[in-house]
Amino acid sequence: MRVVDLMTADVITASPETPIKAAARLMVRNKVSGLPVCDEDAHVVGIITEADFLRLEVAREEADNPQPVERVEQVMHRSVLTINADATVAEAARIMVVNDVNRLPVTDGDGKSLGIISRLDVVAAFTRPDEIIEDEIREDLLRRVLFVDPDDISVEVSNGVVTFSGEIGTRNEARLLAELGRRLDGVIKVNNELTW
């Protein structure tokens, strides 16, 4: 599954000139924890998150003479991790985990905003129904990749656990089917009981 399949395309964004209070209102009103910051050409130039607002509050409380923060550009993170729409969901998850970020703006090759993918979107990949996974195995993996009649192999999917049984042509085909099955979104485990 690709980022484009799970991302939110209709993204709430801010500009560097957006007043800080307006950005806070956007986040609260739309129930989001971060906003990509885009220039007038829709290029992602930063990001502002709820953590930035927490830091602002702490700084305001601790500083003797706090400097006023009026615009998003004064607090936004300018070095933003982004991801291409064609990247895999696993790549997005890896970037989020390694860099401890909750969301990634999705951009085209020129850095223009196409959407956003969040941790919750990645978690949604695990909610794929068993019937959809089974259909993808039968029609895509067996029929189109291995050129095996789907009726020749028993495929059972229960709570993301896939079980293959029956007879397939070769040991390599059995291994390949199990490996391709493991890579499908929503698959937790593969039990390969195939003979050849």
BELSULMO-V868460 format. One record per residue. N is the residue number from 1. PSI is psi in whole degrees, 0 to 359 (NA if undefined). OMEGA is omega in whole degrees, 0 to 359 (999 if undefined). D_LAST is the distance of its C-alpha to the last C-alpha in whole Angstrom. Layout:
N&PSI&OMEGA&D_LAST, N&PSI&OMEGA&D_LAST
//
This chain:
1&142&183&30, 2&159&179&33, 3&320&182&36, 4&333&181&38, 5&337&185&35, 6&344&186&37, 7&157&171&40, 8&120&184&44, 9&328&181&45, 10&84&190&49, 11&137&172&50, 12&123&181&53, 13&167&173&55, 14&165&172&58, 15&164&178&60, 16&330&183&62, 17&355&181&65, 18&131&176&64, 19&142&184&66, 20&323&179&65, 21&324&178&66, 22&321&177&64, 23&318&178&61, 24&317&179&61, 25&319&178&62, 26&316&181&59, 27&316&181&56, 28&312&183&58, 29&322&183&58, 30&3&177&55, 31&49&175&53, 32&153&183&51, 33&5&178&52, 34&154&179&52, 35&127&169&53, 36&144&178&52, 37&122&185&55, 38&146&175&56, 39&184&184&58, 40&343&178&60, 41&13&178&57, 42&17&173&54, 43&136&177&53, 44&119&181&52, 45&356&180&55, 46&184&176&55, 47&144&175&53, 48&136&185&55, 49&170&178&54, 50&331&177&55, 51&327&178&55, 52&322&178&58, 53&324&176&60, 54&316&178&60, 55&321&178&61, 56&317&181&64, 57&317&179&65, 58&315&181&65, 59&321&180&67, 60&322&180&69, 61&323&187&70, 62&336&185&70, 63&142&176&72, 64&320&181&76, 65&77&186&76, 66&140&177&73, 67&134&180&72, 68&138&176&72, 69&118&185&68, 70&329&186&69, 71&156&180&66, 72&319&184&62, 73&341&181&62, 74&341&183&64, 75&348&185&61, 76&153&173&58, 77&124&183&56, 78&334&178&56, 79&105&189&53, 80&130&172&50, 81&130&177&46, 82&172&178&45, 83&150&179&41, 84&148&182&40, 85&333&181&39, 86&355&179&36, 87&158&179&35, 88&159&177&32, 89&326&178&33, 90&321&177&31, 91&317&179&34, 92&315&180&37, 93&317&181&36, 94&314&180&36, 95&317&180&39, 96&317&182&41, 97&310&183&39, 98&322&184&40, 99&1&179&44, 100&53&176&44, 101&153&183&45, 102&345&184&45, 103&157&176&45, 104&122&171&44, 105&140&179&46, 106&126&185&44, 107&162&173&45, 108&187&182&45, 109&340&180&45, 110&4&179&49, 111&11&178&49, 112&143&182&50, 113&129&175&49, 114&339&183&46, 115&198&178&45, 116&145&175&45, 117&134&183&42, 118&172&176&42, 119&321&180&40, 120&323&177&40, 121&320&179&39, 122&318&178&36, 123&326&181&36, 124&332&179&35, 125&332&180&32, 126&351&182&31, 127&6&179&32, 128&131&181&30, 129&147&179&29, 130&323&182&26, 131&323&179&26, 132&318&178&26, 133&315&180&23, 134&316&179&21, 135&319&179&23, 136&321&178&22, 137&312&183&18, 138&311&187&18, 139&320&183&21, 140&305&186&21, 141&307&183&17, 142&304&187&15, 143&311&189&17, 144&331&182&19, 145&310&183&18, 146&352&181&14, 147&43&178&15, 148&137&177&13, 149&121&182&15, 150&338&180&15, 151&347&181&16, 152&344&183&12, 153&136&175&11, 154&125&179&14, 155&118&176&16, 156&135&178&19, 157&124&179&21, 158&115&181&24, 159&39&177&27, 160&357&177&25, 161&122&183&22, 162&133&175&18, 163&123&175&16, 164&134&173&12, 165&164&184&10, 166&195&184&8, 167&134&179&5, 168&163&187&5, 169&307&186&5, 170&165&176&5, 171&319&179&6, 172&322&177&9, 173&320&179&9, 174&315&179&8, 175&317&181&11, 176&316&179&13, 177&316&180&12, 178&317&181&13, 179&316&179&16, 180&322&178&17, 181&319&179&18, 182&330&185&20, 183&352&181&22, 184&140&176&23, 185&134&180&27, 186&350&178&27, 187&125&181&24, 188&320&186&24, 189&153&175&21, 190&125&171&17, 191&113&184&15, 192&102&180&12, 193&21&183&10, 194&146&169&7, 195&169&182&4, 196&NA&999&0
//
